[in-house]
Amino acid sequence: MQEIKEFKVNKYLKLKLENGKTNIYIKGELFINCKYLLLNLPEDSNTKTSLLSKINSIDEAADSLDNSLEELEGVTYKISPEVEFWAHSSNLQAWSENGYDTRLLHSNISFPLLRKLTSVGDPLAKKIFKEEVANRFIFGNEKIQRYLKGEGFLDILSKEEILSLVEGGDIILALERSLGKNIELNFLRYPNPRGVVIEEAKITWLSLNDSELTKLPEILIELKDLKGLIFKRNSLKTLPQWIGNSTQLKHLDVSNNQLEDLPDSIGDLKNLKKLDFSHNKLKRLPESIGNLRKLEVLFANNNEIINLPESIGKLQMLKDLVISTNFLKTIPESIGNLKMLKNLTLSNNHLETLPKSIGLLSALKFLMMGENRIRELPSSINHLENLQTLSLKGIDEGVWNLSDYMKKKVRIYK
């Protein structure tokens, strides 16, 4: 019979090598079998400190290690059970000596261990369990946030305890009180974040959909690190001038409201990449919209817009422009400057023609202009070499002005 090796970490924690496998025992009870060795922590405390200065946690090291191993196809790593046992023992010893710092073990081991140690009465575990969960949720990446929430670790914390450690957390609590509704703590940035998203102890996304808002709460001015603001399906009639102070914003969604106008300060959002004000009552776009030089997506469909400003041609990073179901009669010549544009949706307007410059949209793949009053299309439309889909629904074929080549090459909907 193979000899059973043991390593005592502390009064509560012990490891045993049994039948070639490393098992962790807590207060004499089998807790978990260590399936693999991720990283052998150095014994020297200075080296440990140096390691953590380069990475935030072993979870991050795991991601880096996984990526590096993917590049070494065909390489097999073989570690003897004894070596692995002593490595696990060393890691848990280091974890214990460093006050159960959860950054030193993979989260799917450290947090279950800490929860169990707390339940069996380990005084240190009981003291730091909440603090470790809160800190790792607030400062951790999306993967660790997802893990902590999914495994129920956040249940030991109140929202007040979490937000007390977050810059601007008091503002969220004040918003909850003024709105009379719960604002969910979340970690998902895309595609549809809900409630509040926390990144590195800062509030970076705020979503208040379906909140019956008639105006934006002025207290939002104090949230300086916002990257995303989402206010879908409210009753907003206007946006305040101070919205332009949110210069870190990359995503602004105020779709399905009652907006009748946009402030000129919208042009101060120099980092904005996506702007959605579809399904409102807008009659115009401010000239300042041309200042949004990083904008990639603009949804302005289902409004009452009569014309577009010439400055639209300054949005040279724009890839998607959706402005269907409006009252557009013309499109400015400056549209031809949008060299990155891939999707242009103009359907269901009052257009009678398109500018000649439409042929300069060298990246355009999708041109949707059905359900208009088109009487003539410029021959330059045949210059759209990358065009894949063209919607001409409801437009007389006699005014298409398409070459035989384009008719064969492009998927046409009529």
Buried (B, 14 or more C-beta within 10 A) or exposed (E): EEEEBEBEBEEBBBBBBBEEEBBBBBBEEEBBEBEEBBBBBBEEEEEBEEBBEEBBBBBBBBBEEEEEEEEEEEEEEEEEBEEBBBBBBBBBBBBBBBEBBBBBBBBBBBBBBBBBBBEBEBEBBBEBBBEBBBBBBBBBBEBBBBBBBEBEBBEEBEBEBBBEBBBBBBBBBEBBEEBEEEBEBBBBBEEEBBBBBBBEBBBBBBBBBEBEBEEBBEBBBEBEBBBBBBBBBBEBBBBBEEBBBBEBBBBBBBBBBEBBBBBBBBBBBBBBBBBBBBBBBBBBBBBBBBBBBBBBBBBBBBBEBBBBBBBBBBBBBBBBBBBBBBEBBBBBBBBBBBEBBBBBBBBBBEBEBBBBBBBBBBBBBBBBBBBBEBEEBBEBBBBBEEBEBBBBBBBEEEBBBBEEEBEEBBEBEE
